[in-house]
Amino acid sequence: MARNELRPVVKLRSTAGTGYTYATRKNRRSDPERMVLRKYDPVARRHIAFREER
């Protein structure tokens, strides 16, 4: 497998509806479902769950 297939770049979009996104890489073998991370949303000015967007 090439590097991009195993660890693709994914967009994490805020669940608060502000439209703010983060870009990160994920390992498809260890985490095949959609990633959810709790990160800071500067528009909402608090920590929010960010969900992977496809």
Stockholm file with secondary structure:
# STOCKHOLM 1.0

chainA/1-54         MARNELRPVVKLRSTAGTGYTYATRKNRRSDPERMVLRKYDPVARRHIAFREER
#=GR chainA/1-54 SS CCHHHHSCEEEEEETTSSCCEEEEECCTTTCCSCCEEEEEETTTTEEEEEEEEC
#=GC SS_cons        CCHHHHSCEEEEEETTSSCCEEEEECCTTTCCSCCEEEEEETTTTEEEEEEEEC
//
